[in-house]
Amino acid sequence: MGESKLPPKKLSLSDRKRRAILDAAILEFDIGCFESTSMDQIAARAGVSKRTVYNHFCSKEMLFEEIRREVFAQIADIECEYDTQTPLEVQLITIATMQVEQLCSPAFVSFARISIPLSLRSVEVAKSTYCEFYASQNVILKWFRDATEDGRLAVHDPKFAARQFVGLLNAGVLWPRLIGGQPAPSKAVRKCVVESTVSMFLNEYAIRKP
């Protein structure tokens, strides 16, 4: 007999309202801009009272911080356990593909459109967003360290290498869309970006055994 699975836990009314507020805030911040969006607009889109919004989030800044936390948590949830037997290229293609899917997700793209103008105007927002984004890459960082300890990569600065790796993916699928006005990358473009990034990375860091 197979294991019985419990039905997913239903969200409470308070949790559903909180979710609606966050979703509404993302839309309002993205449609207009952070500074001009009012809590009244967010409440109206979420279908809740202004008091309810303030019961969950005391300010727009707190809303932004929670949106940022959720977006980066999705990236941090990428599973990429190092495997001593699987070819590095296969593993890195899997990792890069998952990363690209997150970078191309509507939630991440909306967050990027919201956060970039804020970061340009606020050094504190820029620093905290930058730090949180790269903190979300710890799973990739650990993979690089494990592969290096296993003698298959020569990565002397894993943090720098992780930023290079993610930076190449950003350059291929994110920045053209955000600052170049290009359409969302097709599956073929994503595949090309992933494969070229992995190839460049391994050409630099893979240990070639005779």
Solvent accessible surface area in square Angstrom, and as a share of the most:
residue,aa,sasa,rsa
1,M,246,1.10
2,G,72,0.70
3,E,164,0.74
4,S,112,0.72
5,K,187,0.79
6,L,167,0.83
7,P,107,0.68
8,P,124,0.78
9,K,191,0.81
10,K,183,0.77
11,L,100,0.50
12,S,60,0.39
13,L,105,0.52
14,S,59,0.38
15,D,65,0.34
16,R,125,0.45
17,K,69,0.29
18,R,79,0.29
19,R,85,0.31
20,A,34,0.26
21,I,0,0.00
22,L,1,0.00
23,D,64,0.33
24,A,4,0.03
25,A,0,0.00
26,I,27,0.14
27,L,87,0.43
28,E,20,0.09
29,F,4,0.02
30,D,36,0.19
31,I,120,0.61
32,G,49,0.47
33,C,54,0.32
34,F,18,0.08
35,E,90,0.41
36,S,80,0.52
37,T,5,0.03
38,S,43,0.28
39,M,13,0.06
40,D,78,0.40
41,Q,83,0.37
42,I,0,0.00
43,A,4,0.03
44,A,82,0.63
45,R,112,0.41
46,A,18,0.14
47,G,66,0.63
48,V,26,0.15
49,S,60,0.39
50,K,88,0.37
51,R,190,0.69
52,T,22,0.13
53,V,0,0.00
54,Y,96,0.36
55,N,115,0.59
56,H,49,0.22
57,F,4,0.02
58,C,83,0.49
59,S,34,0.22
60,K,38,0.16
61,E,96,0.43
62,M,82,0.36
63,L,0,0.00
64,F,8,0.03
65,E,90,0.40
66,E,22,0.10
67,I,3,0.02
68,R,15,0.05
69,R,124,0.45
70,E,38,0.17
71,V,10,0.06
72,F,11,0.04
73,A,37,0.28
74,Q,103,0.46
75,I,2,0.01
76,A,42,0.33
77,D,102,0.53
78,I,12,0.06
79,E,149,0.67
80,C,19,0.12
81,E,142,0.64
82,Y,29,0.11
83,D,59,0.30
84,T,76,0.44
85,Q,155,0.69
86,T,38,0.22
87,P,78,0.49
88,L,20,0.10
89,E,97,0.44
90,V,80,0.46
91,Q,17,0.07
92,L,0,0.00
93,I,55,0.28
94,T,70,0.41
95,I,3,0.02
96,A,0,0.00
97,T,59,0.34
98,M,56,0.25
99,Q,0,0.00
100,V,1,0.00
101,E,84,0.38
102,Q,45,0.20
103,L,1,0.00
104,C,10,0.06
105,S,28,0.18
106,P,110,0.69
107,A,52,0.40
108,F,13,0.05
109,V,3,0.02
110,S,15,0.09
111,F,4,0.02
112,A,7,0.05
113,R,118,0.43
114,I,8,0.04
115,S,6,0.04
116,I,50,0.26
117,P,50,0.32
118,L,15,0.07
119,S,28,0.18
120,L,150,0.75
121,R,146,0.53
122,S,35,0.23
123,V,102,0.59
124,E,124,0.56
125,V,34,0.19
126,A,35,0.27
127,K,121,0.51
128,S,39,0.25
129,T,18,0.10
130,Y,110,0.42
131,C,83,0.49
132,E,62,0.28
133,F,22,0.09
134,Y,44,0.17
135,A,54,0.42
136,S,6,0.04
137,Q,4,0.02
138,N,86,0.44
139,V,46,0.26
140,I,1,0.00
141,L,16,0.08
142,K,109,0.46
143,W,3,0.01
144,F,0,0.00
145,R,105,0.38
146,D,35,0.18
147,A,0,0.00
148,T,43,0.25
149,E,148,0.66
150,D,63,0.32
151,G,31,0.30
152,R,45,0.16
153,L,1,0.01
154,A,40,0.31
155,V,5,0.03
156,H,175,0.78
157,D,77,0.40
158,P,25,0.15
159,K,115,0.49
160,F,113,0.47
161,A,0,0.00
162,A,4,0.03
163,R,96,0.35
164,Q,68,0.30
165,F,0,0.00
166,V,0,0.00
167,G,29,0.28
168,L,59,0.29
169,L,0,0.00
170,N,10,0.05
171,A,60,0.46
172,G,24,0.23
173,V,4,0.02
174,L,6,0.03
175,W,98,0.34
176,P,48,0.30
177,R,62,0.23
178,L,35,0.17
179,I,132,0.67
180,G,40,0.39
181,G,69,0.66
182,Q,99,0.44
183,P,112,0.70
184,A,51,0.40
185,P,16,0.10
186,S,60,0.39
187,K,180,0.76
188,A,75,0.58
189,V,67,0.39
190,R,51,0.19
191,K,123,0.52
192,C,83,0.50
193,V,19,0.11
194,V,5,0.03
195,E,72,0.32
196,S,52,0.34
197,T,4,0.02
198,V,1,0.01
199,S,58,0.37
200,M,109,0.49
201,F,7,0.03
202,L,18,0.09
203,N,110,0.56
204,E,121,0.54
205,Y,29,0.11
206,A,19,0.15
207,I,76,0.39
208,R,161,0.59
209,K,153,0.65
210,P,181,1.14
